[in-house]
Amino acid sequence: MTSGLPFDDFRTLAGRLPQGDEAAERRVRSDFAAAGGQPGGLGRLEETAAWLACWSGRAPAVRRPLVAVFAGTHGVAAAGVSPRPAEETARAVELRGAGGAAINGVCLAHDLGLKVFDLALHLPTGDISQEAALDERGCAATMAFGMESVAGGTDLLVVGHLGVGSSTVTAALFAALFGGGGADWVGPGSGADGAMLARKAAVVDRALALHRGHLKDPLEILRRLGGREFAAIAGAVLAARTERIPVILDGDAAIAAAAVLQALQPGAIDHCLVAQQPVEPGGAAVVQRLGLMPLLDLRIAAGDATAGALAAGVAKAAAAVASTLAEAARGSGKS
């Protein structure tokens, strides 16, 4: 039997989330309409500008964007579910810290802040096929850490992850949240072949069987089948909503963390966009289930917020267009 006490604050917070500002959204759409041309002629630029206004509660502006990448290690990686060694997660963190990864170049090009969070990489989570990934207090503490990542005046948050073995964890979360078995949700991840895919599916099935008596509670699903980066992303997305910060999700791990919040409180991720059409079939299916329309389709498989940073560049452009059109509308006396 489990105590829900460590999660009580998150349950309470999820039940009191602010709603979007429909008036701010209407003003943006009015300015776009006043610019002339066919309705919706600027497509996703208008949609993105309206989204920024709705969830920030003001005229669209992206002046302090933050790309937050959460890195964790997974005990399940020892089960041979990835062609990459577990140590590669730490190397990936070091590369980004040194400025040598694709995400660094994208952030530089679009003037985006970048933070990479090392979530106790020296301490793998429990192997989900043999035990819970985290205990309740550890999961709650990691969610709280994720919430702190938005402190400091961020006005657009992009979340991504790093973690060898995370695609297996993601598949387990999807199966627990939406039904089915491992074979329904596992994908190639970092390049798994047929034999490794079968091994991943078997690991997911063992995890589901082990934890089957505890999978009705979304937060229990998160702590038993997830990992530190998943918990931190869930906390960051929840905190962003309370602070009226729009969020761009990058990668299946971020989508899985958001799906946990949606299961906890319907509408909890209405302030989120998905950076790109997911490469893995499981992620694509969940995005469709959640009604989250991807902004881009770049086939970037990393999930480390590279696509999210590119999407943030589009959001910055959408905000600039909205500002230009609003000024033009004021000048013509239509606003």
C-alpha positions as CSV (number, residue, x, y, z in Angstrom):
1,M,0.0,0.0,0.0
2,T,1.3,3.5,-0.8
3,S,0.8,6.8,0.8
4,G,-0.2,9.7,-1.4
5,L,1.2,12.3,1.0
6,P,4.3,13.3,-1.0
7,F,2.2,14.0,-4.0
8,D,-0.6,15.9,-2.3
9,D,0.7,19.4,-3.2
10,F,0.9,18.5,-6.8
11,R,-2.7,17.1,-6.8
12,T,-3.9,20.3,-5.2
13,L,-1.9,22.5,-7.7
14,A,-3.2,20.6,-10.7
15,G,-6.8,21.2,-9.6
16,R,-6.3,25.0,-9.4
17,L,-4.6,25.8,-12.7
18,P,-5.3,29.1,-14.4
19,Q,-7.2,29.1,-17.6
20,G,-6.2,30.8,-20.9
21,D,-7.0,34.5,-21.6
22,E,-9.5,34.3,-24.5
23,A,-9.7,38.1,-24.7
24,A,-5.9,38.3,-25.4
25,E,-6.2,35.6,-28.0
26,R,-9.1,37.4,-29.7
27,R,-7.1,40.7,-29.9
28,V,-4.3,38.9,-31.7
29,R,-6.7,37.2,-34.2
30,S,-8.3,40.6,-34.8
31,D,-5.0,42.2,-35.6
32,F,-4.2,39.4,-38.1
33,A,-7.6,39.7,-39.7
34,A,-7.1,43.5,-40.0
35,A,-3.9,42.9,-41.9
36,G,-6.0,41.8,-44.9
37,G,-5.7,38.8,-47.1
38,Q,-7.6,35.6,-46.7
39,P,-8.6,34.5,-43.2
40,G,-5.9,32.3,-41.7
41,G,-3.6,33.2,-44.5
42,L,-0.6,33.3,-42.2
43,G,-1.4,29.8,-41.0
44,R,0.5,28.5,-38.0
45,L,2.1,31.9,-37.5
46,E,-1.3,33.3,-36.5
47,E,-2.1,30.1,-34.4
48,T,1.2,30.4,-32.6
49,A,0.8,34.1,-31.9
50,A,-2.7,33.5,-30.6
51,W,-1.4,30.7,-28.4
52,L,1.3,32.9,-26.9
53,A,-1.3,35.6,-26.1
54,C,-3.8,33.1,-24.7
55,W,-1.4,31.5,-22.2
56,S,0.7,34.5,-21.3
57,G,-2.3,36.8,-20.9
58,R,-0.7,39.6,-22.8
59,A,0.4,40.7,-26.3
60,P,2.7,38.1,-27.7
61,A,6.3,38.6,-26.8
62,V,9.2,36.2,-26.4
63,R,12.1,38.1,-24.7
64,R,13.3,35.6,-22.1
65,P,13.0,32.1,-23.6
66,L,14.5,29.1,-21.9
67,V,15.4,25.8,-23.3
68,A,15.6,23.3,-20.4
69,V,17.1,19.9,-21.0
70,F,16.7,17.3,-18.2
71,A,19.1,14.4,-18.1
72,G,18.7,11.2,-16.2
73,T,20.0,7.6,-16.0
74,H,17.8,4.5,-16.0
75,G,18.4,1.2,-14.3
76,V,16.5,-0.5,-17.1
77,A,19.3,0.4,-19.5
78,A,21.3,-2.5,-18.0
79,A,18.7,-4.9,-19.5
80,G,20.1,-4.3,-23.0
81,V,17.3,-2.1,-24.3
82,S,19.5,0.4,-26.1
83,P,22.5,0.1,-28.5
84,R,24.1,2.9,-26.6
85,P,26.0,2.5,-23.3
86,A,24.4,4.2,-20.2
87,E,27.6,6.3,-19.9
88,E,26.7,8.1,-23.0
89,T,24.1,10.3,-21.2
90,A,26.9,11.9,-19.1
91,R,28.9,12.5,-22.2
92,A,25.9,14.1,-24.0
93,V,25.5,16.4,-21.0
94,E,29.2,17.4,-21.1
95,L,29.1,18.0,-24.9
96,R,26.2,20.4,-24.5
97,G,27.9,22.1,-21.6
98,A,30.9,22.6,-23.8
99,G,28.8,24.1,-26.6
100,G,29.5,21.4,-29.1
101,A,26.0,20.0,-29.8
102,A,23.4,20.9,-32.4
103,I,21.2,22.4,-29.7
104,N,23.9,24.9,-28.8
105,G,24.0,26.2,-32.4
106,V,20.2,26.5,-32.6
107,C,20.0,28.4,-29.3
108,L,22.7,30.7,-30.5
109,A,21.0,31.4,-33.8
110,H,17.7,32.2,-32.1
111,D,19.1,33.9,-28.9
112,L,17.6,31.3,-26.5
113,G,18.8,30.6,-23.0
114,L,19.9,27.0,-22.5
115,K,20.2,25.0,-19.3
116,V,21.1,21.3,-19.1
117,F,20.1,19.8,-15.7
118,D,22.1,16.8,-14.5
119,L,19.6,14.8,-12.4
120,A,22.0,12.6,-10.3
121,L,23.5,10.9,-13.4
122,H,25.7,8.9,-11.1
123,L,22.6,7.2,-9.5
124,P,20.5,5.2,-12.0
125,T,16.8,4.8,-11.2
126,G,15.5,1.4,-10.3
127,D,15.0,-1.1,-13.1
128,I,11.3,-0.7,-13.8
129,S,11.0,-4.4,-14.7
130,Q,12.2,-5.3,-11.2
131,E,11.2,-2.4,-8.9
132,A,9.9,1.1,-8.9
133,A,12.0,3.7,-10.7
134,L,11.7,6.1,-7.7
135,D,10.2,6.2,-4.3
136,E,7.4,8.7,-3.6
137,R,9.5,11.3,-1.9
138,G,12.2,11.0,-4.5
139,C,9.7,11.5,-7.4
140,A,8.1,14.4,-5.6
141,A,11.4,16.1,-4.9
142,T,12.4,15.7,-8.5
143,M,9.1,17.2,-9.7
144,A,9.8,20.1,-7.3
145,F,13.3,20.5,-8.8
146,G,11.7,20.7,-12.2
147,M,9.3,23.4,-11.0
148,E,12.3,25.5,-9.9
149,S,13.7,25.5,-13.4
150,V,11.1,28.1,-14.6
151,A,12.1,30.6,-11.8
152,G,13.7,33.8,-13.0
153,G,11.3,35.4,-15.4
154,T,11.1,33.0,-18.3
155,D,8.3,33.8,-20.8
156,L,8.6,30.7,-23.1
157,L,9.7,27.3,-21.9
158,V,11.1,24.5,-24.1
159,V,11.6,21.1,-22.5
160,G,13.6,18.2,-23.7
161,H,15.6,15.3,-22.3
162,L,18.7,13.2,-22.4
163,G,18.8,9.6,-21.1
164,V,19.9,6.2,-22.5
165,G,17.0,3.8,-22.1
166,S,14.4,6.5,-22.0
167,S,12.5,5.2,-25.0
168,T,11.7,2.0,-23.1
169,V,10.6,4.0,-20.1
170,T,8.4,6.1,-22.4
171,A,6.8,3.0,-23.9
172,A,6.0,1.7,-20.4
173,L,4.4,5.0,-19.5
174,F,2.3,5.1,-22.7
175,A,1.2,1.5,-22.1
176,A,0.2,2.3,-18.5
177,L,-1.7,5.4,-19.5
178,F,-3.4,4.3,-22.7
179,G,-3.5,0.5,-22.6
180,G,-1.8,-2.2,-24.6
181,G,1.4,-4.0,-24.1
182,G,5.1,-3.4,-24.9
183,A,4.8,-4.4,-28.5
184,D,2.2,-1.8,-29.1
185,W,4.4,1.1,-27.9
186,V,8.1,0.3,-28.3
187,G,10.0,1.8,-31.2
188,P,13.6,1.8,-32.5
189,G,14.7,4.6,-30.2
190,S,18.5,5.1,-30.8
191,G,18.5,2.4,-33.5
192,A,17.3,-0.9,-31.9
193,D,17.1,-3.8,-34.3
194,G,14.4,-6.5,-34.3
195,A,15.9,-8.5,-31.5
196,M,16.3,-5.5,-29.3
197,L,12.8,-4.3,-30.0
198,A,11.5,-7.7,-28.8
199,R,13.6,-7.3,-25.7
200,K,12.3,-3.8,-25.1
201,A,8.7,-5.0,-25.5
202,A,9.4,-7.9,-23.0
203,V,10.9,-5.5,-20.5
204,V,7.9,-3.2,-20.7
205,D,5.5,-6.2,-20.3
206,R,7.4,-7.3,-17.2
207,A,7.2,-3.8,-15.8
208,L,3.5,-3.5,-16.4
209,A,2.9,-6.9,-14.8
210,L,5.0,-6.0,-11.7
211,H,3.3,-2.7,-11.1
212,R,-0.2,-3.6,-12.4
213,G,-1.9,-3.0,-9.0
214,H,-0.7,0.6,-8.9
215,L,-1.4,2.0,-12.3
216,K,-4.7,3.8,-11.8
217,D,-3.0,6.8,-10.2
218,P,-1.1,8.9,-12.8
219,L,1.5,10.0,-10.3
220,E,2.1,6.5,-9.2
221,I,2.6,5.6,-12.9
222,L,5.2,8.4,-13.1
223,R,7.2,7.3,-10.1
224,R,7.1,3.6,-10.7
225,L,7.6,3.5,-14.5
226,G,9.2,6.9,-15.2
227,G,12.6,8.4,-14.3
228,R,14.1,11.6,-13.0
229,E,13.9,13.5,-16.3
230,F,10.3,12.6,-16.7
231,A,9.4,13.8,-13.2
232,A,11.4,17.0,-13.6
233,I,9.6,17.7,-16.9
234,A,6.2,17.1,-15.4
235,G,7.1,19.6,-12.6
236,A,8.4,22.2,-15.0
237,V,5.3,22.0,-17.2
238,L,3.0,22.2,-14.2
239,A,4.9,25.2,-12.8
240,A,4.9,26.9,-16.2
241,R,1.1,26.7,-16.3
242,T,0.8,28.3,-12.8
243,E,3.1,31.1,-14.0
244,R,1.3,31.6,-17.3
245,I,4.3,30.5,-19.3
246,P,3.6,28.8,-22.7
247,V,5.5,25.5,-23.1
248,I,7.0,23.7,-26.2
249,L,7.4,19.9,-25.7
250,D,10.2,18.2,-27.5
251,G,10.5,14.5,-27.7
252,D,8.6,11.5,-26.6
253,A,9.8,11.7,-23.0
254,A,8.4,15.2,-22.7
255,I,5.2,14.1,-24.3
256,A,4.9,11.2,-21.9
257,A,5.5,13.5,-18.9
258,A,2.8,15.8,-20.2
259,A,0.4,12.8,-20.7
260,V,0.8,12.0,-17.0
261,L,-0.3,15.6,-16.2
262,Q,-3.2,15.3,-18.6
263,A,-4.3,12.1,-16.9
264,L,-4.0,13.7,-13.5
265,Q,-6.0,16.8,-14.5
266,P,-7.8,17.1,-17.9
267,G,-6.7,20.3,-19.6
268,A,-3.5,20.5,-17.6
269,I,-1.4,20.7,-20.8
270,D,-3.6,23.1,-22.8
271,H,-0.7,25.6,-22.6
272,C,1.6,23.2,-24.5
273,L,2.6,22.9,-28.1
274,V,4.6,20.0,-29.5
275,A,7.7,21.0,-31.3
276,Q,7.5,18.6,-34.2
277,Q,5.7,15.5,-35.4
278,P,7.2,12.7,-33.3
279,V,9.5,10.3,-35.2
280,E,8.5,7.3,-33.1
281,P,5.0,5.8,-33.8
282,G,4.1,5.7,-30.1
283,G,4.7,9.4,-29.7
284,A,2.8,10.2,-32.8
285,A,-0.2,8.3,-31.6
286,V,-0.2,10.0,-28.2
287,V,0.1,13.4,-29.7
288,Q,-3.0,12.7,-31.7
289,R,-4.8,11.3,-28.6
290,L,-3.9,14.4,-26.6
291,G,-5.0,16.8,-29.4
292,L,-1.6,18.5,-29.6
293,M,-0.8,19.7,-33.1
294,P,3.0,19.6,-33.8
295,L,4.4,22.9,-35.1
296,L,7.2,21.4,-37.3
297,D,8.0,18.2,-39.0
298,L,11.8,17.9,-39.2
299,R,12.4,14.3,-38.4
300,I,14.9,15.1,-35.6
301,A,15.0,12.0,-33.5
302,A,17.1,13.3,-30.5
303,G,14.3,14.7,-28.3
304,D,17.0,16.8,-26.6
305,A,15.1,20.1,-27.4
306,T,16.9,20.7,-30.7
307,A,13.6,20.7,-32.5
308,G,12.0,22.6,-29.6
309,A,14.6,25.3,-30.0
310,L,13.8,25.6,-33.7
311,A,10.1,25.8,-32.8
312,A,10.9,28.5,-30.3
313,G,12.5,30.5,-33.2
314,V,9.1,30.2,-35.0
315,A,7.3,31.4,-31.8
316,K,9.6,34.4,-31.6
317,A,8.9,35.2,-35.2
318,A,5.2,34.8,-34.6
319,A,5.4,37.2,-31.7
320,A,7.3,39.8,-33.8
321,V,4.7,39.5,-36.6
322,A,1.9,40.0,-34.1
323,S,3.6,43.1,-32.7
324,T,4.0,44.5,-36.2
325,L,0.4,43.9,-37.1
326,A,-0.9,45.3,-33.8
327,E,1.1,48.5,-34.4
328,A,-0.3,48.8,-37.9
329,A,-3.8,48.3,-36.7
330,R,-3.4,51.0,-34.1
331,G,-2.0,53.3,-36.8
332,S,-5.0,52.7,-38.9
333,G,-7.4,53.2,-36.1
334,K,-8.7,49.7,-36.2
335,S,-7.4,48.6,-32.8
